Amino acid sequence: MVDTAKQIAYWRDGAEEALGAARDLAEKHRWGFCLFLAHLALEKLLKAHVCKQMQDLAPRTHNLLYLARLADLSLTPEQENTLADMNGFCREGRYPDEEARPLSAATAGRHLPRVEELHEWLLQTL
């Protein structure tokens, strides 16, 4: 039997660590890994929600929208857009791609505040 409370704590704590590391990397202008870890922070919080909803282990996927659907979250269109946008940074961090977009302070500046806001909401609703 799965210890759901333990799983939720694991994912929540990992999300906090990932977001903290993303902030540290932003200060060092390491945009690719910054946004990769911002994605990871959302992924981990969504997996905590999935565990809570399903009372089981979260699936091994990086797709934020899929995890949000499994968690049965009522997202605003803006939150859905944030998840959709952040999905791209998961791939860029893991798999080389000829069409990888250049990352910059402007890119991070557009995405990080949205991640921070969604991260806080996901924590509050957990």
C-alpha distance (Angstrom), angle and dihedral (degrees) to the residues before:
residue distance angle dihedral
M1 . . .
V2 3.79 . .
D3 3.80 118.7 .
T4 3.79 94.9 -135.6
A5 3.80 95.0 -174.3
K6 3.80 90.3 54.0
Q7 3.82 91.5 48.8
I8 3.80 92.3 48.9
A9 3.81 91.3 50.1
Y10 3.80 90.7 48.0
W11 3.81 93.1 53.3
R12 3.82 94.2 40.8
D13 3.81 93.2 50.5
G14 3.80 91.4 46.1
A15 3.80 90.1 51.1
E16 3.78 91.3 53.8
E17 3.80 91.1 50.0
A18 3.82 92.8 47.6
L19 3.80 93.1 50.0
G20 3.79 91.1 47.8
A21 3.80 90.2 51.8
A22 3.82 90.1 47.7
R23 3.81 89.3 54.7
D24 3.81 90.9 49.0
L25 3.80 91.1 50.9
A26 3.81 91.3 48.7
E27 3.80 88.7 57.5
K28 3.82 88.0 53.7
H29 3.82 92.8 46.8
R30 3.82 92.5 -117.5
W31 3.80 93.3 144.1
G32 3.81 100.6 169.5
F33 3.77 96.1 54.8
C34 3.79 91.0 35.9
L35 3.80 91.5 60.2
F36 3.80 92.2 38.8
L37 3.81 89.6 57.3
A38 3.81 91.4 43.4
H39 3.82 86.7 57.4
L40 3.80 89.7 47.5
A41 3.81 91.2 52.2
L42 3.80 90.7 55.3
E43 3.79 91.5 43.7
K44 3.79 92.0 54.3
L45 3.80 93.9 48.3
L46 3.77 90.7 48.3
K47 3.81 89.5 51.1
A48 3.81 88.3 53.4
H49 3.80 88.2 54.1
V50 3.81 90.9 47.9
C51 3.81 90.5 52.5
K52 3.79 90.0 49.6
Q53 3.80 93.4 47.8
M54 3.80 98.7 42.0
Q55 3.81 98.6 31.2
D56 3.78 86.6 -135.4
L57 3.78 141.6 85.0
A58 3.79 117.9 -60.7
P59 3.81 116.3 -112.1
R60 3.79 121.6 -104.0
T61 3.76 98.8 -105.7
H62 3.78 135.7 119.0
N63 3.82 96.2 -154.0
L64 3.78 106.1 118.2
L65 3.80 96.3 -165.7
Y66 3.79 91.6 50.9
L67 3.80 91.0 50.4
A68 3.80 91.1 48.7
R69 3.81 90.1 52.9
L70 3.82 91.5 49.2
A71 3.79 89.2 50.4
D72 3.82 89.5 51.8
L73 3.80 91.7 -131.5
S74 3.79 120.4 172.5
L75 3.79 99.7 -132.2
T76 3.76 127.4 -176.0
P77 3.81 117.1 -125.2
E78 3.82 88.0 -106.4
Q79 3.81 91.2 54.2
E80 3.80 90.6 48.6
N81 3.80 89.5 50.8
T82 3.79 90.5 51.0
L83 3.79 91.0 52.7
A84 3.80 92.0 46.4
D85 3.81 91.7 49.3
M86 3.79 93.1 46.8
N87 3.82 92.6 51.0
G88 3.80 87.9 75.0
F89 3.77 93.1 60.4
C90 3.77 91.5 58.3
R91 3.79 91.5 60.5
E92 3.79 94.0 43.4
G93 3.77 90.7 54.1
R94 3.79 94.5 49.8
Y95 3.78 109.1 28.5
P96 3.80 129.5 40.2
D97 3.77 112.5 -125.3
E98 3.78 131.4 -174.8
E99 3.78 89.8 -137.1
A100 3.81 96.5 51.2
R101 3.78 109.3 146.2
P102 3.79 120.1 -126.5
L103 3.77 111.9 -103.8
S104 3.77 122.4 -142.1
A105 3.77 143.8 160.4
A106 3.80 87.7 -89.4
T107 3.81 91.6 54.8
A108 3.79 92.1 48.6
G109 3.80 90.4 43.8
R110 3.80 90.2 56.7
H111 3.79 95.3 47.7
L112 3.80 108.4 32.6
P113 3.82 97.2 65.1
R114 3.81 89.6 50.8
V115 3.81 90.6 48.8
E116 3.80 91.1 48.6
E117 3.81 91.3 51.3
L118 3.80 94.3 47.0
H119 3.80 91.4 43.9
E120 3.81 90.4 55.2
W121 3.80 91.9 48.0
L122 3.80 91.6 49.1
L123 3.81 90.1 51.2
Q124 3.80 92.5 49.2
T125 3.79 93.3 48.7
L126 3.79 94.0 46.8
